[in-house]
Every structure is written in structure tokens, then in C-alpha cells.
Amino acid sequence: MDIATSPRKRTGNGAARHHDADEIGLDALVGHAGYAVRRFQIWIFQDFIKTLADVDIRPTQYSVMTVIGANPGLSQMAVAKRLGIERARLVHLLDSLESRRLVKRIKSKTDRRSHALHLTAQGETALAKFKRLAAEHERHVEEKIGKENREHLLRILAGFT
């Protein structure tokens, strides 16, 4: 339930009164794993973006570069499928990374419709820096939920990757 559809208390004159976000009850949402995971995901993405703000890299861009760096020569289709990214969105994302000279697409010798993805030398250097900053972000996660809980969460979620 969002604020727009939540019940509002009435003031003495019958007008709706706005609540502070912390005052709004969540009812059954408190017991929904999906809601809790989504709220944690929002916090994680916000912290990732803040931690990597100086290098202007988003979580999905980081994921794509990491997979390409670990698997040079993958096709766009393979990256999209492995990361669960829509092909059209991946094309746009690769255009952005290519314009920053971090990724290059090389036409496949065996399939004219396909491109092999590689990091540029600049991309390899940048990815090393991104990984250091991402490790700092992971330390923030650990500070937030504790080392054991972070490790347990990764074990639980491993089946979904």
C-alpha cells in the first residue's frame, strides 16, 4: 500500500491529515518476504550508487562489465540471458559503456548478426577501480546487517543467481 492509497486520519474539521512516513502502518507487509527484500534492495542500490558516484557507474553497468571482464568474447545475447536483462535495455547500456570507451563490440566471424563483447584497456582499468569501490559498498552492507547475516543471505540467495 502506498501513501496515496493509505487511510488518513481526519483532523477535527474532517480534513485528511498527512502522516510522517514512519507513522504509517504496514499491516501485512511486515510479514511479506518480497516487501522486505525489495526495501533492502532499494537501500543496497542507493548505497551502491552513492559509493560509486565519483566513477558514475550504476549497478547494472557494473554487472555487465564484470561478466564481460570474466568472460571476454561473450555475445550480447549470452550476457543478457545470464544477467536477466532485456536485450533492448542491454543494447542501450552497451552503447553507453562503448561511448565511454569501456567496452567494445567486435563482429563475430561466425555470425554476422552477433557481436563479441570485450573490455577495452581503459575498461579493464576502470573495472578494477569499480571492484574496489564495490568491495567498499559490500563493507557497508556488512555494517548494516552483520557479517554472519550477510554470509547467510548470500547462501540463501545463491539459488536465484
Secondary structure, DSSP 4 states (H G I P E B T S, - for coil): --GGGS--EE-TTS-EE---GGGS--GGGGG-HHHHHHHHHHHHHHHHHHHTGGGT--HHHHHHHHHHHHSTTEEHHHHHHHHT--HHHHHHHHHHHHHTTSEEEEE-SS-TT-EEEEE-HHHHHHHHHHHHHHHHHHHHHHHHH-HHHHHHHHHHHGGG-
